[in-house]
Amino acid sequence: MISHKELFLRNNAQTSTNPNLLEVDHAEGMYLYDKNGKSYMDLVSGFAVSNIGHRNPKVLDAIRGQLDKYLHLTVYGEFVQSPMVLFAEKLISVLPGQLDNVYFVNSGTEATEGALKLAKRYTGRSGIISCHHAYHGSTHGALSVMGNEYYKQKYRPLLPDVRFITFGREEDLGMITTQTACVIMETVQGEAGIRVASADYMQKLRAKCTATGTLLILDEIQAAFGRTGKLFAFEHYDIVPDILLLAKALGGGMPIGAFIANREVMGALKENPILGHITTFGGHPVSSVAGLASLEVILEEKLIDGVAAKEELFRELLVHPAIREIRGKGLMLSLQLDSFEQVENVSKRCAVDGVIIDWFLHCETALRIAPPLIITEEEIRKACAVILKALDN
């Protein structure tokens, strides 16, 4: 009998020559379980998706309730569907007043695509500025603003008129001019190995965009919903973007993304031409109810309140000669080592001992620490003991 792993390798398109191949039977809370019942503590959260853990009961109840009503009905933007209406209302209620219009899509890269189109359409400009080592998705437009040539060179030509600056370097802000449609930037750089800019830099970025009429797009696809210790990472800096990108934890485990802007700005997609952006499944009703339930869990259970203390505990425990630096904010952390060989070996040893960690697309010499916000102090201590043991070996 052919195993599921063999079928996976034979029938499913592969993204690399060395997939993890962990065969998960089920998941619950902080843990994944294989078919033999072995548990694995998830310190990656499905790559910043499972902020409230796996299969939260309130999310499951919301999904079950929607299944009895309807699934897909029509393309986004035509029928009034209460799941996406109520979800948008809740999101707007926890965002600054300038961000009052939500366009739901299916994923983070689609949110990027919609936002880039919106910025060019609203400003009438073509110039786009992104950051070196940035990651905003893998479709053609998103790939154009990825800051790593290795992943782009085989797919050129891409979008024209895209320039790159160094994240956190103030002198590069002079590249933003009245010809720039938008600056797209991760509020906290994720795949670069978790890079955090100063508040002074972020405020000067905001001021430069305002002065030149450039739309500031902040990508919080990884950083939102409590991961950094605030509901949205831009709250650390006392700034507000013109367009906010969300996905990953937005759906509580279901696929959904969004780009959010001011109603006037978003209105540019309605006419000349009409249907300036289209998606069939955006704001899917099941994903919308799951996302709303997830956001309510974060708020009602005050999951963000404990994030700073949990970060501090990780930093306190993860002291080892092999760890050169710990970067990040909240439960969005990276452990800087010396080589990819170290990172790969530590990751494999941790998996053997029941802890899932990973590395970064643009920083293969660092380990990713991004557990669900529900992780307990006891679980942090257990996870850190496993990581330190792996580093010792």
Secondary structure as a PSIPRED ss2 file (coil, helix, strand):
# PSIPRED VFORMAT (PSIPRED V4.0)

   1 M C   1.000  0.000  0.000
   2 I C   1.000  0.000  0.000
   3 S C   1.000  0.000  0.000
   4 H H   0.000  1.000  0.000
   5 K H   0.000  1.000  0.000
   6 E H   0.000  1.000  0.000
   7 L H   0.000  1.000  0.000
   8 F H   0.000  1.000  0.000
   9 L H   0.000  1.000  0.000
  10 R H   0.000  1.000  0.000
  11 N H   0.000  1.000  0.000
  12 N C   1.000  0.000  0.000
  13 A C   1.000  0.000  0.000
  14 Q C   1.000  0.000  0.000
  15 T C   1.000  0.000  0.000
  16 S C   1.000  0.000  0.000
  17 T C   1.000  0.000  0.000
  18 N C   1.000  0.000  0.000
  19 P C   1.000  0.000  0.000
  20 N C   1.000  0.000  0.000
  21 L C   1.000  0.000  0.000
  22 L C   1.000  0.000  0.000
  23 E C   1.000  0.000  0.000
  24 V E   0.000  0.000  1.000
  25 D E   0.000  0.000  1.000
  26 H E   0.000  0.000  1.000
  27 A E   0.000  0.000  1.000
  28 E E   0.000  0.000  1.000
  29 G E   0.000  0.000  1.000
  30 M C   1.000  0.000  0.000
  31 Y E   0.000  0.000  1.000
  32 L E   0.000  0.000  1.000
  33 Y E   0.000  0.000  1.000
  34 D E   0.000  0.000  1.000
  35 K C   1.000  0.000  0.000
  36 N C   1.000  0.000  0.000
  37 G C   1.000  0.000  0.000
  38 K C   1.000  0.000  0.000
  39 S E   0.000  0.000  1.000
  40 Y E   0.000  0.000  1.000
  41 M E   0.000  0.000  1.000
  42 D E   0.000  0.000  1.000
  43 L C   1.000  0.000  0.000
  44 V C   1.000  0.000  0.000
  45 S H   0.000  1.000  0.000
  46 G H   0.000  1.000  0.000
  47 F H   0.000  1.000  0.000
  48 A H   0.000  1.000  0.000
  49 V C   1.000  0.000  0.000
  50 S C   1.000  0.000  0.000
  51 N C   1.000  0.000  0.000
  52 I C   1.000  0.000  0.000
  53 G C   1.000  0.000  0.000
  54 H E   0.000  0.000  1.000
  55 R C   1.000  0.000  0.000
  56 N C   1.000  0.000  0.000
  57 P H   0.000  1.000  0.000
  58 K H   0.000  1.000  0.000
  59 V H   0.000  1.000  0.000
  60 L H   0.000  1.000  0.000
  61 D H   0.000  1.000  0.000
  62 A H   0.000  1.000  0.000
  63 I H   0.000  1.000  0.000
  64 R H   0.000  1.000  0.000
  65 G H   0.000  1.000  0.000
  66 Q H   0.000  1.000  0.000
  67 L H   0.000  1.000  0.000
  68 D C   1.000  0.000  0.000
  69 K C   1.000  0.000  0.000
  70 Y C   1.000  0.000  0.000
  71 L C   1.000  0.000  0.000
  72 H C   1.000  0.000  0.000
  73 L C   1.000  0.000  0.000
  74 T C   1.000  0.000  0.000
  75 V C   1.000  0.000  0.000
  76 Y C   1.000  0.000  0.000
  77 G C   1.000  0.000  0.000
  78 E C   1.000  0.000  0.000
  79 F C   1.000  0.000  0.000
  80 V C   1.000  0.000  0.000
  81 Q C   1.000  0.000  0.000
  82 S H   0.000  1.000  0.000
  83 P H   0.000  1.000  0.000
  84 M H   0.000  1.000  0.000
  85 V H   0.000  1.000  0.000
  86 L H   0.000  1.000  0.000
  87 F H   0.000  1.000  0.000
  88 A H   0.000  1.000  0.000
  89 E H   0.000  1.000  0.000
  90 K H   0.000  1.000  0.000
  91 L H   0.000  1.000  0.000
  92 I H   0.000  1.000  0.000
  93 S H   0.000  1.000  0.000
  94 V C   1.000  0.000  0.000
  95 L C   1.000  0.000  0.000
  96 P C   1.000  0.000  0.000
  97 G C   1.000  0.000  0.000
  98 Q C   1.000  0.000  0.000
  99 L C   1.000  0.000  0.000
 100 D C   1.000  0.000  0.000
 101 N E   0.000  0.000  1.000
 102 V E   0.000  0.000  1.000
 103 Y E   0.000  0.000  1.000
 104 F E   0.000  0.000  1.000
 105 V E   0.000  0.000  1.000
 106 N C   1.000  0.000  0.000
 107 S C   1.000  0.000  0.000
 108 G H   0.000  1.000  0.000
 109 T H   0.000  1.000  0.000
 110 E H   0.000  1.000  0.000
 111 A H   0.000  1.000  0.000
 112 T H   0.000  1.000  0.000
 113 E H   0.000  1.000  0.000
 114 G H   0.000  1.000  0.000
 115 A H   0.000  1.000  0.000
 116 L H   0.000  1.000  0.000
 117 K H   0.000  1.000  0.000
 118 L H   0.000  1.000  0.000
 119 A H   0.000  1.000  0.000
 120 K H   0.000  1.000  0.000
 121 R H   0.000  1.000  0.000
 122 Y H   0.000  1.000  0.000
 123 T H   0.000  1.000  0.000
 124 G C   1.000  0.000  0.000
 125 R C   1.000  0.000  0.000
 126 S C   1.000  0.000  0.000
 127 G E   0.000  0.000  1.000
 128 I E   0.000  0.000  1.000
 129 I E   0.000  0.000  1.000
 130 S E   0.000  0.000  1.000
 131 C E   0.000  0.000  1.000
 132 H C   1.000  0.000  0.000
 133 H C   1.000  0.000  0.000
 134 A C   1.000  0.000  0.000
 135 Y C   1.000  0.000  0.000
 136 H C   1.000  0.000  0.000
 137 G C   1.000  0.000  0.000
 138 S C   1.000  0.000  0.000
 139 T C   1.000  0.000  0.000
 140 H H   0.000  1.000  0.000
 141 G H   0.000  1.000  0.000
 142 A H   0.000  1.000  0.000
 143 L H   0.000  1.000  0.000
 144 S H   0.000  1.000  0.000
 145 V C   1.000  0.000  0.000
 146 M C   1.000  0.000  0.000
 147 G C   1.000  0.000  0.000
 148 N C   1.000  0.000  0.000
 149 E H   0.000  1.000  0.000
 150 Y H   0.000  1.000  0.000
 151 Y H   0.000  1.000  0.000
 152 K C   1.000  0.000  0.000
 153 Q H   0.000  1.000  0.000
 154 K H   0.000  1.000  0.000
 155 Y H   0.000  1.000  0.000
 156 R C   1.000  0.000  0.000
 157 P C   1.000  0.000  0.000
 158 L C   1.000  0.000  0.000
 159 L C   1.000  0.000  0.000
 160 P C   1.000  0.000  0.000
 161 D C   1.000  0.000  0.000
 162 V E   0.000  0.000  1.000
 163 R E   0.000  0.000  1.000
 164 F E   0.000  0.000  1.000
 165 I E   0.000  0.000  1.000
 166 T C   1.000  0.000  0.000
 167 F C   1.000  0.000  0.000
 168 G C   1.000  0.000  0.000
 169 R C   1.000  0.000  0.000
 170 E H   0.000  1.000  0.000
 171 E H   0.000  1.000  0.000
 172 D H   0.000  1.000  0.000
 173 L H   0.000  1.000  0.000
 174 G H   0.000  1.000  0.000
 175 M H   0.000  1.000  0.000
 176 I C   1.000  0.000  0.000
 177 T C   1.000  0.000  0.000
 178 T C   1.000  0.000  0.000
 179 Q C   1.000  0.000  0.000
 180 T E   0.000  0.000  1.000
 181 A E   0.000  0.000  1.000
 182 C E   0.000  0.000  1.000
 183 V E   0.000  0.000  1.000
 184 I E   0.000  0.000  1.000
 185 M E   0.000  0.000  1.000
 186 E E   0.000  0.000  1.000
 187 T C   1.000  0.000  0.000
 188 V C   1.000  0.000  0.000
 189 Q E   0.000  0.000  1.000
 190 G C   1.000  0.000  0.000
 191 E C   1.000  0.000  0.000
 192 A C   1.000  0.000  0.000
 193 G C   1.000  0.000  0.000
 194 I C   1.000  0.000  0.000
 195 R E   0.000  0.000  1.000
 196 V C   1.000  0.000  0.000
 197 A C   1.000  0.000  0.000
 198 S C   1.000  0.000  0.000
 199 A H   0.000  1.000  0.000
 200 D H   0.000  1.000  0.000
 201 Y H   0.000  1.000  0.000
 202 M H   0.000  1.000  0.000
 203 Q H   0.000  1.000  0.000
 204 K H   0.000  1.000  0.000
 205 L H   0.000  1.000  0.000
 206 R H   0.000  1.000  0.000
 207 A H   0.000  1.000  0.000
 208 K H   0.000  1.000  0.000
 209 C H   0.000  1.000  0.000
 210 T H   0.000  1.000  0.000
 211 A H   0.000  1.000  0.000
 212 T H   0.000  1.000  0.000
 213 G C   1.000  0.000  0.000
 214 T C   1.000  0.000  0.000
 215 L E   0.000  0.000  1.000
 216 L E   0.000  0.000  1.000
 217 I E   0.000  0.000  1.000
 218 L E   0.000  0.000  1.000
 219 D E   0.000  0.000  1.000
 220 E C   1.000  0.000  0.000
 221 I C   1.000  0.000  0.000
 222 Q C   1.000  0.000  0.000
 223 A C   1.000  0.000  0.000
 224 A C   1.000  0.000  0.000
 225 F C   1.000  0.000  0.000
 226 G C   1.000  0.000  0.000
 227 R C   1.000  0.000  0.000
 228 T C   1.000  0.000  0.000
 229 G C   1.000  0.000  0.000
 230 K C   1.000  0.000  0.000
 231 L C   1.000  0.000  0.000
 232 F C   1.000  0.000  0.000
 233 A H   0.000  1.000  0.000
 234 F H   0.000  1.000  0.000
 235 E H   0.000  1.000  0.000
 236 H H   0.000  1.000  0.000
 237 Y C   1.000  0.000  0.000
 238 D C   1.000  0.000  0.000
 239 I C   1.000  0.000  0.000
 240 V C   1.000  0.000  0.000
 241 P C   1.000  0.000  0.000
 242 D C   1.000  0.000  0.000
 243 I E   0.000  0.000  1.000
 244 L E   0.000  0.000  1.000
 245 L E   0.000  0.000  1.000
 246 L E   0.000  0.000  1.000
 247 A C   1.000  0.000  0.000
 248 K H   0.000  1.000  0.000
 249 A H   0.000  1.000  0.000
 250 L H   0.000  1.000  0.000
 251 G H   0.000  1.000  0.000
 252 G C   1.000  0.000  0.000
 253 G C   1.000  0.000  0.000
 254 M C   1.000  0.000  0.000
 255 P C   1.000  0.000  0.000
 256 I C   1.000  0.000  0.000
 257 G E   0.000  0.000  1.000
 258 A E   0.000  0.000  1.000
 259 F E   0.000  0.000  1.000
 260 I E   0.000  0.000  1.000
 261 A E   0.000  0.000  1.000
 262 N C   1.000  0.000  0.000
 263 R H   0.000  1.000  0.000
 264 E H   0.000  1.000  0.000
 265 V H   0.000  1.000  0.000
 266 M H   0.000  1.000  0.000
 267 G H   0.000  1.000  0.000
 268 A H   0.000  1.000  0.000
 269 L H   0.000  1.000  0.000
 270 K C   1.000  0.000  0.000
 271 E C   1.000  0.000  0.000
 272 N C   1.000  0.000  0.000
 273 P C   1.000  0.000  0.000
 274 I C   1.000  0.000  0.000
 275 L C   1.000  0.000  0.000
 276 G C   1.000  0.000  0.000
 277 H C   1.000  0.000  0.000
 278 I C   1.000  0.000  0.000
 279 T C   1.000  0.000  0.000
 280 T C   1.000  0.000  0.000
 281 F C   1.000  0.000  0.000
 282 G C   1.000  0.000  0.000
 283 G C   1.000  0.000  0.000
 284 H C   1.000  0.000  0.000
 285 P H   0.000  1.000  0.000
 286 V H   0.000  1.000  0.000
 287 S H   0.000  1.000  0.000
 288 S H   0.000  1.000  0.000
 289 V H   0.000  1.000  0.000
 290 A H   0.000  1.000  0.000
 291 G H   0.000  1.000  0.000
 292 L H   0.000  1.000  0.000
 293 A H   0.000  1.000  0.000
 294 S H   0.000  1.000  0.000
 295 L H   0.000  1.000  0.000
 296 E H   0.000  1.000  0.000
 297 V H   0.000  1.000  0.000
 298 I H   0.000  1.000  0.000
 299 L H   0.000  1.000  0.000
 300 E H   0.000  1.000  0.000
 301 E C   1.000  0.000  0.000
 302 K C   1.000  0.000  0.000
 303 L H   0.000  1.000  0.000
 304 I H   0.000  1.000  0.000
 305 D H   0.000  1.000  0.000
 306 G H   0.000  1.000  0.000
 307 V H   0.000  1.000  0.000
 308 A H   0.000  1.000  0.000
 309 A H   0.000  1.000  0.000
 310 K H   0.000  1.000  0.000
 311 E H   0.000  1.000  0.000
 312 E H   0.000  1.000  0.000
 313 L H   0.000  1.000  0.000
 314 F H   0.000  1.000  0.000
 315 R H   0.000  1.000  0.000
 316 E H   0.000  1.000  0.000
 317 L H   0.000  1.000  0.000
 318 L C   1.000  0.000  0.000
 319 V C   1.000  0.000  0.000
 320 H C   1.000  0.000  0.000
 321 P C   1.000  0.000  0.000
 322 A C   1.000  0.000  0.000
 323 I C   1.000  0.000  0.000
 324 R C   1.000  0.000  0.000
 325 E E   0.000  0.000  1.000
 326 I E   0.000  0.000  1.000
 327 R E   0.000  0.000  1.000
 328 G E   0.000  0.000  1.000
 329 K E   0.000  0.000  1.000
 330 G C   1.000  0.000  0.000
 331 L C   1.000  0.000  0.000
 332 M E   0.000  0.000  1.000
 333 L E   0.000  0.000  1.000
 334 S E   0.000  0.000  1.000
 335 L E   0.000  0.000  1.000
 336 Q E   0.000  0.000  1.000
 337 L C   1.000  0.000  0.000
 338 D C   1.000  0.000  0.000
 339 S C   1.000  0.000  0.000
 340 F H   0.000  1.000  0.000
 341 E H   0.000  1.000  0.000
 342 Q H   0.000  1.000  0.000
 343 V H   0.000  1.000  0.000
 344 E H   0.000  1.000  0.000
 345 N H   0.000  1.000  0.000
 346 V H   0.000  1.000  0.000
 347 S H   0.000  1.000  0.000
 348 K H   0.000  1.000  0.000
 349 R H   0.000  1.000  0.000
 350 C H   0.000  1.000  0.000
 351 A H   0.000  1.000  0.000
 352 V H   0.000  1.000  0.000
 353 D C   1.000  0.000  0.000
 354 G C   1.000  0.000  0.000
 355 V E   0.000  0.000  1.000
 356 I E   0.000  0.000  1.000
 357 I C   1.000  0.000  0.000
 358 D E   0.000  0.000  1.000
 359 W C   1.000  0.000  0.000
 360 F C   1.000  0.000  0.000
 361 L C   1.000  0.000  0.000
 362 H C   1.000  0.000  0.000
 363 C C   1.000  0.000  0.000
 364 E C   1.000  0.000  0.000
 365 T C   1.000  0.000  0.000
 366 A E   0.000  0.000  1.000
 367 L E   0.000  0.000  1.000
 368 R E   0.000  0.000  1.000
 369 I E   0.000  0.000  1.000
 370 A C   1.000  0.000  0.000
 371 P C   1.000  0.000  0.000
 372 P C   1.000  0.000  0.000
 373 L C   1.000  0.000  0.000
 374 I C   1.000  0.000  0.000
 375 I C   1.000  0.000  0.000
 376 T C   1.000  0.000  0.000
 377 E H   0.000  1.000  0.000
 378 E H   0.000  1.000  0.000
 379 E H   0.000  1.000  0.000
 380 I H   0.000  1.000  0.000
 381 R H   0.000  1.000  0.000
 382 K H   0.000  1.000  0.000
 383 A H   0.000  1.000  0.000
 384 C H   0.000  1.000  0.000
 385 A H   0.000  1.000  0.000
 386 V H   0.000  1.000  0.000
 387 I H   0.000  1.000  0.000
 388 L H   0.000  1.000  0.000
 389 K H   0.000  1.000  0.000
 390 A H   0.000  1.000  0.000
 391 L H   0.000  1.000  0.000
 392 D H   0.000  1.000  0.000
 393 N C   1.000  0.000  0.000
